[in-house]
Amino acid sequence: MPRITINLITSSVPAAKRYYVWDVSPMGFGLSVFPSGLKSFVLQYRTAEGRARRATIGKVGSLTPDQARQHALEMLDMIRKGGDPLENKAAARSALTVSDLLDAYLASEAFAEKARSTRETDKGRIGNHLRPLLGQKIAAKLTTEEVKKARRDIVSGKTARDEKTGWRARSIVKGGEGAARQSMRIFAAVLSWAVKEGLVSHNPARDIDNGGDGRREVVMRDSDDYRRLFETLTRMETDNRLRPAVANIIRLIALTGARRDEIAGLEWREVDLEKRLITIPPERHKTGRRTNAPRVIGLPVRALDILASLSPEAPTDLVFRPMAMDESGRIYPPSRKGAPSRINVTNAWRKIRKEAALPGGIGLHGLRHSLASHMAMQGAQAADIMTALGHKKLATAQRYIHYAQDARVAVAERAASSISEAMGD
């Protein structure tokens, strides 16, 4: 019998039926090769009662051959002492609660690979909605109906709350359809991961109909919207109703199409004024953990002027530093997302949006969609939009092309209607 190595695993091609490749040592340790191409490490053994059993140690890719071999040795030691790895695994699985499962997921590599902002959002929905409603249930016995009930409870606002958590700090949790939809998507992903890890045998959230998010079509309509936005920022800043740092963050988001956290968390080492570029490292942008590539943002002249007007400090310092204390000398609390804390522009944006009479419901992320939509209306191709906004998939950028086409049709229809009226039709 051969010794199981990476080369042997690679050369073990799938066949019409599942087959096994057994290792020379320890006895019973082997490789299972499925017709689908899936490969797993296994251990064939007999219990103290003489019953033949076969346990899956782990999938190839999640364990190296040496790691799997070590697991096999530990399992054999348990068997010699009268134990049964499969029974122990079943017992542990039957006692595993949803809360335990959520903890395991939050400590997993799969979760760590997500972008920082995504991790924070997921933690919030897990802690605010999933854990309170499902945490005490046994994971292996969880049913689709129980998951559906949890979804209905989130929609109805059962997990909503508004609590004061400290000076100038509140914890506001909202329910509703959107919160339920996103929470269920996260839960389905957690359970899918748990199935792959062998922690549960089924995913009761997989087939729940969560509906769609709809298209985000609330964007800046034209140059008048932008004019009112920038005039409002200047007026509020001049009247001391808006901090210059907040105004500049919003200006840069509008001018570059960058994400809020990319600008609020911008460090001086990420800014190159000579090359007119911002380079966001992989760990700080949405798709960076998957692509391991930085996101490069070009700076138009007005954006360059904003950054050039500031005084660069240490390379690792934030470009837009939060205010350390208020007029009374009270220190602002640290960000829940970790040090250094960052400026929160969300509340200010609501006031700006109202005073500037911008399209109803447009958020800061809507400024990003606005730039992409106007690029498309000016003839930019999907690949250009994908590069400018840092999208991972071409299809994401392609939707702005469709939006631009719809907008052009609407403009043409309005023009034709005016002409028809003039002609007396």
N, C-alpha and C positions, 0 to 999 in steps of 0.2 A: 504493500500500500504506500502511496506517495505521502509527502508532507504537504498540507494545504498552505499555499503561498499566494501572493497576488498574481503571479504568472499563471499558476494553476487555475485560479478562479477565472482569469481572463480567457484562458483556453478552453474552459468548460462551456461549450455552446449549448443552447437549448435543443431539446429533442421533442419528439411527438408526445412523450410521456415524461412525467417528473422522474428524475433519477438522483442518486446520491453518490458522492465521492467521499470515501472514508479516509481519515487521517491515520497515520501510523501510530501516533500517540498524542493525547491519551486515547485509549480504546473507546469507541463509541462516538467520538467527536467527528463531525463530518460537514459536508456542504450539500445543501439541497438545491437542485437546479430545476426550475419550473419551465413549462413550455412557453410561458409569456416572457421569459428572460429574467424574471425575478430570482434572486439567489439569496439563500439564508444559511446561517450557521446553525447546526442542530446537534443534539446529544441523544444517542440511543442508549438506554439503560434499563436495568431491572430493579424493581423495588425490593424491599426486604421480604415481601411475600412472594417474590418471583414473577411479578407482573411486568411484561415488557412495555416500555413507554418510550415515546420520542418527544423531546422538548425543543422548541425553537429558542435559540439563544439570542439571535438578533439578525437583522438584515445586513447583507454586504453593503458597505458604504457607511452604515452607522457604527460599525465596529471593524477594526483591522483583524486579520487572522490571529495575531498574537493576543489581542484583547479578548477575542472570542474563545481562544484556547484557554486563557486564564479563567474565564467564566466557567468553562466546562470543567476545569479542575476543581473549582470551588463547589460546583454542583455535585461532582462525584464524591467530594469529601462529605457533603451533606447526606448523600445516599448511603455511604458507608456507616454513618451514624444513625441510620434508620429513617432519615427524612425522605421526602418526595418533592422535588422542585416544582412539578406541575401542580400538586395539591397546595403547596405554599403559595404559588403564584395565584391560583384560583381564590384562595382564602384572602390574600391581600387585595385582590381585585374586587372581591365582594364587599370588602370593608371600606373601599376607597370612596370618599364623598366627592361631590362636585367641587366643593371648596378645595379639597386636596388636589384634585385634577387641575383646577385653575392655578394653584400655587406651583405645581409642577410645570405647567405651560409657561408661566411668567419667569421661571428659572431656566427655561430651555434655550438652546441655541437658535431654534426657529424664531422665538420671540426676540432674542437679542439681535438678530439680523435685520429687524425692522428699523425704519428711521426713528430718530428720537421723538419727533412730534407724534408719529403713529403709535409708538409705545405708550406715550403719555395719554393719548386719547383712549387707547385700548384699556389701559389700567383704570381710567375713570369709568368706563362703561362696565367693566368687570366688577369694580368695587361698588358702583352706585346702583346697578341693576341686576346683574347676573348672580353675584354672590348673595345678596339679600333674599332673592326669590328662590334660588335653586341650590344654594351652597350646602344645605344640610341633607340633601337627598343623596342616596347611594348611586354613584355614577353608573355602575353596571346595570342597575334596574330602572334607570331613567327612561321614561316613555315619551313618544312624540306628543301625546296629549298634554303631558306636564309641561313640555317646552312651549306648546301653543298657549297654554294658560299663562305662563310667565310672560309671553309676548303680549297677550291681552292686558295683563296687569300693568305692563310698562306703558302701553298705549293709553290706558285709563288714568295714569298718573299715580299709581300706587307707590312707586318708588321716588316720586318727586319730593323735594324738600327745599327749604330756604332757611339756612341756619347761620348765625353769627359765629365765626370761628376765631375771632380775635380782633385787635384794633385794625380798622380799615380792611377787614377781611370777612367774606361771607362764603358759604358753600351753597351754591344754587344748582340744584339738579332738576331738570325738566323731563317730563315724560313725553308722550305723544308718538305719532306714527314714525317720525324720523328716528327718534331715539330707539324705538323698538326694532326697527329695521336694521340699524347699524349694530345693535347689541346682539341680535340673532345671527348676523353675519359673522361677528367675532366668535360667538359660541360654536357655530358650525365649524369654523376653522380650528378652534380648540379641540373639538371632538374628533375632527378628521386627523389632527396630529396625534391624539390619544390612541386612535385605532391603529395608526402606523407604528406607534410605540408599544402596542400590545397591552395598553392599560384598560381599554374597553374593547368590546367586540362589535359595537354598532354605533351609528351616529344618528340619534333621533332628531337632530336639528337640520339634517341634510336636505330633506324634501319639503321643508316648510316654505310656503310661498310668501316671500317678503316684498314682492312688488318691485318697482323700479324707483330710482331717485328722480327721474324726470330730467329734462335737459336744462342746464343752467343758462337761461337766455336773458337774464337781467344784466344788461351791460350798459356802458355809457353810449348814448345814442349818437351823439355827434360832437363837433367841436364846441358847441355852446355848453354842453355838459362839462367838458373839461375846463372851459373858461371859468364857469361858475365855481368849480371845485378849487382851482388854483387861486381865484380871487378870494374865496371864503377862507382858505388856509392863510393867506396873507393878512386878511382883515382880522381874523381871530388871533393870529400871532401878534399883530400890532397892538391889539386891545388887551394883550396879556391874558387872553382866555385860552390860549393854546401854547404849550411849550414848543420852542423851536425844534427840539429833537423829534417830537411827535409829528409836527408838520413836515419835517424833512423825510421821515420814514415813509409817510403817506405819499409824498411827492415821488420818492424813488420807486415805490411799488407801482405807481401809475405810469412812470416813465420807462421802467424796465420790464414790467411783467413778472418781477420776482415774487416769491412767496413771502408772506408776512414774517415768518421766523428767519428767513434768509437775510432780510434787511434788519430786523430788530436785533438779531444776534450777530450782525456783521462785525468782524474784527479787522483792525488795520492791516494785518498781514495778508488779508484776503483782497486788499484793494491795490491795484496798480494804476496810478493816475497817468503815467506816461503811455502805457499801452491801452488805456481806457477800458480796463477790464476788472471785473470782480470774479474771483475764482473761489467757489465754495467747495471745501474738501468733502470727500464721500460721506464721512460720518455726520455731516451737517445738512444734507439735503435728502429729499424724499426717496429717490431711487439710488442713492449712492451706495447703500449697503448691498444692493443686488449687483450693481454694475462695477462697484469699486472704482468709479471714475469721478473726477471732480466735475462740478457744473460751472461752466464759464458764461458769464453774463456781460454782454457788451454795454458800454455806457454812452448814451447819446449826450450831446453837448450840455444840455441843461442838467442832466444827472451828474455829469462830470463837474460842472460848476458848483453844484451843491457840496460834493465831497471835497473839492479843492478849497472851498471857503472855510472848512473846518480845520482844526489844529490836530494833526496826527500825534498820538501818544505812543506808548509801548506797543509793539506789534501784536501782542495778545490782548490788548485792551479793546473793549467794545467801541465802535465808532459812535454809537448813540448810548451813552451811559445813563442809567436810571438815576433819578434824583435820590441822594442818600438820606435826606431828611426834609421835613416840612418846615414852615415858618416857626413852629413851636419847638423845633429841635428834636422831634420824635423820629426815630429811625424807621424807615419803611421795612416791612417784613421781607425776608428772602423769598425768591421765587420758589413755588412748589416744584418747579422743573429743575431745580438745582442752581448752584452758583456758577457764574455770576447771574444775578437777577437781570431781567430784561424789561424794557418799557412795554407796558400794555397799552396798545392803541385802540382796542376794541370799543371801549366806552366813548372815547373822544370821537371815533369814527361815526357813531350814531348821531352825535350832535352836528358834526360836519355835514353829514349826508342830509340831515333835515334842513339846516340853514342854507345849504347850496341847492336845495330843491332837486336832488339827484333822483334817478329812477327809483321807485319804491322797492325796498327790499334788497338793493344792491349791497353786497358786502365787500370787505377788503379783497377777498378772493375774486370778486366780480371785476375789480380793476385789472387783474391778470387776464381774465377771460375777455375783457374789453380790448386790451392790446392785441390779443390773438385775433379777435373778430375783425378789428379794423385793419390788421395786417392782411387778412384774407380778402377783405373788401377792396384793398389796394392792389390785389393781384399776387400776394405771396403764396407760394406753394406749401403743401402740408409739411414737406421736409424742412423748409425754412422755419415754419412755425414751431415744429418739433425741436429744432436746434435752439431757437430763441427762448423757448419756455422750459426747455429741459425735460420734455416728455420722454417716457421710455418707449411708448408704442406709437407708431405712425397713425393708427386708427384714432387715437385721442386727438391728434392735431387735425385729422381729416374732418372731424365734425365741425370745425370752424369754417372750413371751405363750404360745407353744406349750409351753414348758417349765413355765410356771405352771399351765397347764391339765392337763398330765400329772401334776404334783405334787398338784393338787387331787383328781384321780381316784385317785391312790395313797392319799391320806389317807382318802378316802371308802371305798375298798376295805378299808383296815385297820380302820376304824370298823365297817363292815358285818360283817367277819369276827369282831370282838369280840362284836358283838350276836348273831351266829349261834351262837357258842360258848355265850353265856349262855342262848340259847333251846334249846340241846341239839341243834342241827342238825349 
